[in-house]
Amino acid sequence: MGAEGLLLGKLTFHKGASLKDPADLFNSSLDGNARRAIDTHEGEIVNASAFKALVRWAIALNSAGKSKPAKS
């Protein structure tokens, strides 16, 4: 896929408003002020390296603050 890739549809990030988006991949906001989405249509090209970075940041954000369940 290289530096560009094809992405079709809508990909929603639950805490997207808290993520940095230097490549301006987010192009859709959803109700509330937390979620953001990438909405693409047939033939649109997405910067693959920027997309991978955004997904990594989202994973890190969603993993932060999660604690392991207490053992009983």
C-alpha positions as CSV (number, residue, x, y, z in Angstrom):
1,M,0.0,0.0,0.0
2,G,2.9,2.4,0.5
3,A,2.2,5.9,1.7
4,E,-1.3,6.0,0.4
5,G,-4.2,3.6,0.9
6,L,-7.8,3.2,0.1
7,L,-10.3,3.4,2.9
8,L,-14.0,3.2,2.2
9,G,-16.9,4.0,4.6
10,K,-17.0,5.7,8.0
11,L,-14.6,4.9,10.8
12,T,-15.6,6.4,14.2
13,F,-13.2,7.2,17.0
14,H,-15.0,7.2,20.3
15,K,-12.5,9.7,21.9
16,G,-11.5,11.3,18.6
17,A,-11.9,14.8,19.9
18,S,-9.1,14.2,22.3
19,L,-6.7,13.0,19.5
20,K,-4.2,15.1,17.6
21,D,-4.9,15.1,13.9
22,P,-2.0,16.9,12.1
23,A,-2.9,15.3,8.8
24,D,-6.5,16.5,9.0
25,L,-7.9,13.0,8.5
26,F,-11.0,13.6,10.6
27,N,-13.7,15.1,8.4
28,S,-16.8,14.3,10.4
29,S,-18.0,15.1,13.9
30,L,-20.7,13.2,15.6
31,D,-23.2,14.2,18.3
32,G,-21.5,15.2,21.5
33,N,-18.0,16.6,21.7
34,A,-16.1,13.4,22.1
35,R,-16.4,11.4,18.9
36,R,-14.9,12.2,15.5
37,A,-14.9,10.2,12.3
38,I,-13.2,9.7,9.0
39,D,-15.8,9.5,6.3
40,T,-14.5,8.4,2.9
41,H,-16.1,7.8,-0.5
42,E,-15.2,5.6,-3.4
43,G,-11.9,6.7,-5.0
44,E,-10.6,8.8,-2.0
45,I,-7.1,8.2,-1.0
46,V,-6.0,8.3,2.7
47,N,-2.5,9.0,3.9
48,A,-1.6,5.5,5.2
49,S,1.2,6.5,7.6
50,A,-1.0,9.3,9.1
51,F,-3.9,6.9,9.4
52,K,-1.7,4.3,11.2
53,A,-0.4,7.0,13.6
54,L,-3.9,8.1,14.4
55,V,-5.0,4.5,15.1
56,R,-1.9,4.0,17.4
57,W,-2.8,7.3,19.3
58,A,-6.4,6.1,19.6
59,I,-5.3,2.8,21.1
60,A,-2.9,4.5,23.5
61,L,-5.7,6.9,24.6
62,N,-8.2,4.1,25.1
63,S,-5.7,2.0,27.0
64,A,-4.6,4.8,29.3
65,G,-6.4,4.8,32.6
66,K,-7.6,1.2,32.3
67,S,-6.6,-0.8,35.3
68,K,-6.5,-4.5,35.6
69,P,-9.4,-6.0,37.5
70,A,-8.7,-6.8,41.1
71,K,-8.1,-10.4,41.9
72,S,-10.5,-11.9,44.5
